Amino acid sequence: MRQIYYSLVGAGKLDKTEQAYARLGEHLNRARRAKVLPFDAIRDDGVMTMHADYYGSVADFRDDTARRAREYRRDRQAGQPQRLELWSEAAGMVGQLARVAEDFSVPVYSASGFASLSAVRTLANRALRSSVPTVMLHVGDYDPSGESIFAAIAEDASAFVREDRTVQTTRLDAIRVALTREQVDVFSLPTSPVKASDGRSRGWDGGTCQLEALPPDMLAALVRDAIEDTLDVHRYREEIRREHLDRAELLGLPSGGPVG
C-alpha cells in the first residue's frame, strides 16, 4: 500500500500526510471488500506461515515430479566472475525484488533495517566459501538511516572477509543500487525533511525519500541493470542453454526438442 500511496503523492493526487495515508488505506479496504479491487492486487507482508507439503496419492506425487521437471532451473550464476547477492532494507519488498533477481539465480535477503551481527557474519561466511569475489547489491531509503544501514552491512561484512580469508582474491564488494540523491532528482520523487530526532541526520544535506516512492517498474529496471552490469553475458546464456538440455533429458525428450 505504501507504493500505491507514494505513486499518488508523486502524481499530485494525494498530500504527503499521515491523514492522507490512513484515508487511502480505508478506501482500498472498502474497494477490496466490494470486489472493485482484487485482493491479490495488493501485497500483504503482515502474515507469517509455516507448513509442510503433502500428497493425496501416488498420482499427485507423479504430477508434482513432472511439474518440477518442467520448472527445472540451473544455477545461472555458475561460472560467473563474481557472485551476486541482492539486499533490501525493507523485508516487504523481497518478493517484488525476487521476481527480477530469480532470472539470474541471484538470492534476495533482508534484515528489516539494520542487520544483526549474526546476519552480517553469515553474509561474510558465504563470501568466504565462494571461489570468486562476492558483490552485495543494496536497495533502501534515501535518508540518514538508509545510508547507514548500507554502510554498516558493507563495512562490517567486508572486514570479516578480509580478516578470515585465506586467499587475497576472496573479497566482498558492495554497490548501492537505490535509492540515491541522483535518482530522487531524475525521477522527481516526493521528499520529506530529515527528522530532527534522527541522530544520524547531523550533516545530512537535503530531504529524504522512501524507496517505495520509486515506481515498481523503475526499481525493477534499476536492479536488472545493476545485475546485468556485472554479468559475463556469454556465460549466462550458456547456462540457459544447458538448462534447456537438462530439462529435455528430465522430460524424456530428444535434445533440441520442445521443453515447454
PELIN-V307647 format. One record per pair of residues at least 24 apart in sequence whose ideal C-beta (glycine too) atoms are under 6 Angstrom apart, sorted by the first residue. I is the first residue (numbers start at 1). GAP is how many residues later the second one is. Records with the same first field share a line. If there is no record, write none. Layout:
I: GAP ; GAP
This chain:
1: 41
2: 210
3: 209
6: 206 ; 207
9: 181
10: 180
16: 174
45: 47
69: 181 ; 182
70: 190
72: 175 ; 178
74: 165 ; 168 ; 169
75: 30
76: 28 ; 29 ; 163
77: 28
78: 161
79: 156
80: 152
81: 51 ; 151
82: 50 ; 51 ; 53 ; 148
83: 47 ; 49 ; 51
84: 51
85: 51
86: 51
87: 49 ; 51
88: 51
89: 51 ; 57 ; 60
100: 120 ; 123 ; 124
104: 123
114: 35
115: 38
120: 36 ; 37
123: 34
124: 33 ; 36 ; 37
127: 34 ; 45
128: 36
133: 38
134: 38
135: 38 ; 95
136: 38
137: 38 ; 40 ; 89
138: 38
139: 38 ; 39
140: 71
141: 69 ; 70
142: 37 ; 42 ; 67
143: 65
144: 54 ; 56 ; 57 ; 60
148: 52
150: 26
177: 45 ; 49
178: 44
179: 30 ; 32
184: 25
189: 24
